Amino acid sequence: MNKIDQGLLDTWNLYGNYVSYAIAAVGLLILVGHLFKLMITKDHKEKYDYINMYEINLLWYSALLIIIALAVYANTLVAESGMMWFFVRLFVSTMFAIIAGVIVQNILKFYYPFYIEKRLKLLRFSPRISPEGRKMKLLSEEEEDVYLDEGMQAEEDAFSVDYDVWIDEESGYTKIEKYNGRLHALKCNECNYQTLRVNKEEVVRSATADEDGELVKSFTCGYCGHKEKKSYTIARLKAPTEEAGSGS
């Protein structure tokens, strides 16, 4: 190997180390920042929304950067070799990095949601604490309607939004939390992954004061492409006399 090639390899080995350390540091900072955010977030609903919206993406970015850093670092370990072997090592390490990235991505996309769903359920249904320090009660679907306006009830009837109402029975303090009814993926009956999501909602029969309505949701699996439809009942509208009676 001539001096020029050796000089290029020496330069690569020197600065490649620095680059790999920098990339790994960014990946670790993302991970540590995420864990710190979880640690300092005390409100259950705020933590729920943060995990739901950002956790998988942040873990993916962190893992991807660490994988890239390892691939770069692996190409700085051999001090003396020809340029041909350098490119061979570069190609092999790139392939290993791609394989590792695909594995991590699949784990986060198809397996990790099961773990997240358990954590989210625990956060959503853990007792809330009132400003006076008392545990609050989660109202049932029937009980919570008193605290929801007509627009909120319409959102729930369309299954696009779900509201939880917590109340301190002693002081009357209430807390209303809003959850996206279309956000979570369900378990697909074909591939058994939790990747079945709503892609269309259609009211096929509107609810009236005399009879219930019907909502049909169309689902598509993000993994195997399986499609299915499910029918949901929309509660019939309250008659004016019923509304007046419930308000008195």
C-alpha positions as CSV (number, residue, x, y, z in Angstrom):
1,M,0.0,0.0,0.0
2,N,1.4,3.4,-1.0
3,K,1.9,6.3,1.4
4,I,-1.1,8.2,0.0
5,D,-3.5,5.4,0.6
6,Q,-2.0,4.8,4.1
7,G,-2.4,8.5,4.8
8,L,-6.0,8.5,3.8
9,L,-6.7,5.5,6.0
10,D,-4.9,7.1,9.0
11,T,-7.0,10.2,8.5
12,W,-10.2,8.1,8.3
13,N,-9.3,6.1,11.4
14,L,-8.6,9.3,13.3
15,Y,-11.7,11.4,12.3
16,G,-13.9,8.3,12.0
17,N,-13.5,7.7,15.7
18,Y,-14.6,11.2,16.5
19,V,-17.5,11.0,14.1
20,S,-18.7,7.7,15.6
21,Y,-18.5,9.1,19.1
22,A,-20.4,12.2,18.1
23,I,-23.2,10.2,16.4
24,A,-23.4,7.8,19.3
25,A,-23.6,10.7,21.7
26,V,-26.5,12.2,19.9
27,G,-28.3,8.9,19.9
28,L,-27.7,8.5,23.6
29,L,-28.8,12.1,24.3
30,I,-32.1,11.4,22.6
31,L,-32.6,8.3,24.7
32,V,-31.6,10.0,27.9
33,G,-33.7,13.0,27.1
34,H,-36.7,10.8,26.5
35,L,-36.2,8.9,29.8
36,F,-35.8,12.2,31.7
37,K,-39.0,13.6,30.2
38,L,-40.8,10.5,31.4
39,M,-39.3,10.8,34.8
40,I,-40.3,14.5,35.3
41,T,-43.8,14.2,33.8
42,K,-46.1,13.5,36.8
43,D,-49.5,14.1,35.2
44,H,-50.9,10.8,33.9
45,K,-52.7,12.3,30.9
46,E,-49.6,14.4,29.9
47,K,-47.4,11.3,30.1
48,Y,-50.0,9.2,28.2
49,D,-50.0,11.7,25.3
50,Y,-46.2,12.0,25.3
51,I,-45.6,8.2,25.1
52,N,-48.4,7.8,22.6
53,M,-47.1,10.4,20.2
54,Y,-43.3,10.3,20.5
55,E,-41.9,7.2,22.2
56,I,-41.6,4.8,19.3
57,N,-40.1,7.5,17.0
58,L,-37.6,8.7,19.6
59,L,-36.5,5.1,20.3
60,W,-36.1,4.5,16.6
61,Y,-34.0,7.7,16.1
62,S,-31.8,6.8,19.0
63,A,-31.3,3.2,17.9
64,L,-30.6,4.2,14.3
65,L,-27.9,6.7,15.3
66,I,-26.2,4.2,17.6
67,I,-26.2,1.5,14.8
68,I,-24.7,4.0,12.4
69,A,-22.1,5.0,15.0
70,L,-21.1,1.3,15.5
71,A,-20.8,0.8,11.8
72,V,-18.5,3.8,11.4
73,Y,-16.5,2.8,14.5
74,A,-16.0,-0.8,13.1
75,N,-14.3,0.7,10.1
76,T,-11.6,2.4,12.2
77,L,-10.3,-0.6,14.0
78,V,-7.8,-1.8,11.4
79,A,-4.8,0.5,11.1
80,E,-3.0,-1.1,8.1
81,S,-4.9,-2.6,5.1
82,G,-5.3,-1.9,1.5
83,M,-8.0,0.4,0.1
84,M,-9.8,-2.6,-1.4
85,W,-10.1,-4.2,2.0
86,F,-11.3,-0.9,3.4
87,F,-14.2,-0.8,1.0
88,V,-15.0,-4.4,1.6
89,R,-15.2,-3.7,5.3
90,L,-17.3,-0.6,4.6
91,F,-19.7,-2.6,2.5
92,V,-20.0,-5.5,5.1
93,S,-20.5,-3.1,8.0
94,T,-23.1,-1.2,6.0
95,M,-25.0,-4.4,5.3
96,F,-24.9,-5.4,9.0
97,A,-26.1,-1.9,9.9
98,I,-29.0,-2.2,7.5
99,I,-30.0,-5.7,8.9
100,A,-29.8,-4.4,12.5
101,G,-31.9,-1.4,11.5
102,V,-34.6,-3.5,9.9
103,I,-34.7,-5.8,13.0
104,V,-35.0,-2.9,15.4
105,Q,-37.6,-1.2,13.2
106,N,-39.7,-4.3,13.0
107,I,-39.5,-4.8,16.8
108,L,-40.7,-1.2,17.4
109,K,-43.4,-1.4,14.7
110,F,-44.9,-4.8,15.4
111,Y,-44.0,-6.0,18.9
112,Y,-43.3,-2.9,21.0
113,P,-46.9,-1.5,20.6
114,F,-48.2,-4.4,22.8
115,Y,-45.9,-3.2,25.6
116,I,-46.9,0.5,25.0
117,E,-50.6,-0.4,25.1
118,K,-50.3,-1.9,28.6
119,R,-48.5,1.1,29.9
120,L,-51.0,3.5,28.3
121,K,-53.9,1.6,29.9
122,L,-52.3,1.7,33.3
123,L,-51.7,5.5,32.9
124,R,-55.3,6.1,31.6
125,F,-57.0,4.3,34.4
126,S,-54.8,5.0,37.4
127,P,-56.7,7.1,39.9
128,R,-56.4,10.9,39.5
129,I,-55.8,13.1,42.5
130,S,-57.8,16.2,43.2
131,P,-56.1,19.5,44.2
132,E,-57.1,18.6,47.8
133,G,-55.2,15.4,47.6
134,R,-58.1,13.0,47.4
135,K,-58.5,10.1,44.9
136,M,-61.0,10.8,42.2
137,K,-63.7,8.5,40.8
138,L,-63.8,7.6,37.1
139,L,-67.4,8.0,35.9
140,S,-69.2,5.4,33.8
141,E,-70.3,6.2,30.2
142,E,-73.8,6.9,31.5
143,E,-72.7,9.1,34.5
144,E,-70.2,11.2,32.5
145,D,-72.8,12.5,30.0
146,V,-74.0,15.1,32.6
147,Y,-70.5,16.7,32.4
148,L,-70.1,16.6,28.6
149,D,-71.6,19.2,26.3
150,E,-73.5,18.2,23.2
151,G,-70.4,18.5,21.0
152,M,-68.4,16.2,23.2
153,Q,-71.2,13.6,23.3
154,A,-71.5,13.8,19.5
155,E,-67.8,13.1,19.2
156,E,-68.2,10.0,21.5
157,D,-71.2,8.8,19.5
158,A,-69.1,9.0,16.3
159,F,-66.3,7.0,18.1
160,S,-63.8,9.6,16.9
161,V,-63.0,10.8,20.5
162,D,-63.4,9.2,23.9
163,Y,-63.7,11.3,27.0
164,D,-62.9,10.2,30.6
165,V,-64.5,12.2,33.4
166,W,-63.0,12.1,36.9
167,I,-64.7,13.5,39.9
168,D,-63.8,14.2,43.5
169,E,-67.1,13.2,45.1
170,E,-66.4,15.2,48.3
171,S,-65.6,18.6,46.7
172,G,-67.3,18.1,43.3
173,Y,-64.0,18.9,41.5
174,T,-64.1,17.4,38.0
175,K,-61.4,16.7,35.4
176,I,-62.2,15.8,31.8
177,E,-59.6,14.1,29.7
178,K,-59.8,13.7,25.9
179,Y,-58.5,10.6,24.0
180,N,-58.3,10.0,20.3
181,G,-60.7,7.1,19.5
182,R,-58.9,6.3,16.2
183,L,-55.3,6.5,17.4
184,H,-54.7,3.0,18.7
185,A,-54.0,0.0,16.6
186,L,-55.9,-3.2,17.3
187,K,-54.7,-6.8,17.0
188,C,-55.1,-8.2,13.5
189,N,-56.8,-11.6,13.3
190,E,-54.7,-12.6,10.3
191,C,-51.1,-11.9,11.4
192,N,-51.7,-11.4,15.1
193,Y,-49.7,-8.1,15.1
194,Q,-51.2,-5.0,16.7
195,T,-51.3,-3.1,13.4
196,L,-55.0,-2.9,12.5
197,R,-56.0,0.7,12.2
198,V,-59.2,2.6,11.2
199,N,-58.9,4.2,7.8
200,K,-62.5,5.1,7.2
201,E,-65.7,5.7,9.2
202,E,-69.1,5.9,7.7
203,V,-72.5,6.5,9.4
204,V,-74.8,4.2,7.5
205,R,-77.8,5.0,9.6
206,S,-78.2,8.2,11.7
207,A,-79.6,7.9,15.2
208,T,-83.1,9.2,15.8
209,A,-85.2,9.6,18.9
210,D,-86.9,6.3,18.1
211,E,-84.0,4.1,17.1
212,D,-80.3,3.6,17.3
213,G,-78.0,4.6,14.5
214,E,-75.2,2.5,12.9
215,L,-71.5,3.4,12.3
216,V,-69.3,1.2,10.1
217,K,-65.5,1.4,10.6
218,S,-63.1,0.1,7.9
219,F,-59.8,-1.3,9.2
220,T,-56.6,-2.1,7.3
221,C,-53.6,-3.9,8.8
222,G,-50.4,-2.1,8.3
223,Y,-48.4,-5.3,8.2
224,C,-50.3,-7.9,6.2
225,G,-52.8,-5.7,4.4
226,H,-55.8,-7.5,5.9
227,K,-59.0,-5.5,5.6
228,E,-62.2,-5.8,7.6
229,K,-65.2,-3.8,8.7
230,K,-66.9,-3.6,12.1
231,S,-70.4,-2.2,12.9
232,Y,-71.0,-0.1,16.0
233,T,-74.3,1.1,17.4
234,I,-74.9,4.9,17.8
235,A,-77.1,5.6,20.8
236,R,-80.5,7.0,19.9
237,L,-81.1,10.7,20.5
238,K,-82.6,11.9,23.7
239,A,-86.1,13.3,23.4
240,P,-86.5,16.9,24.5
241,T,-88.6,15.8,27.5
242,E,-85.8,13.4,28.6
243,E,-83.2,16.2,28.3
244,A,-85.4,18.6,30.3
245,G,-85.9,15.9,33.0
246,S,-82.2,15.1,33.3
247,G,-81.3,18.8,33.6
248,S,-83.7,19.3,36.5
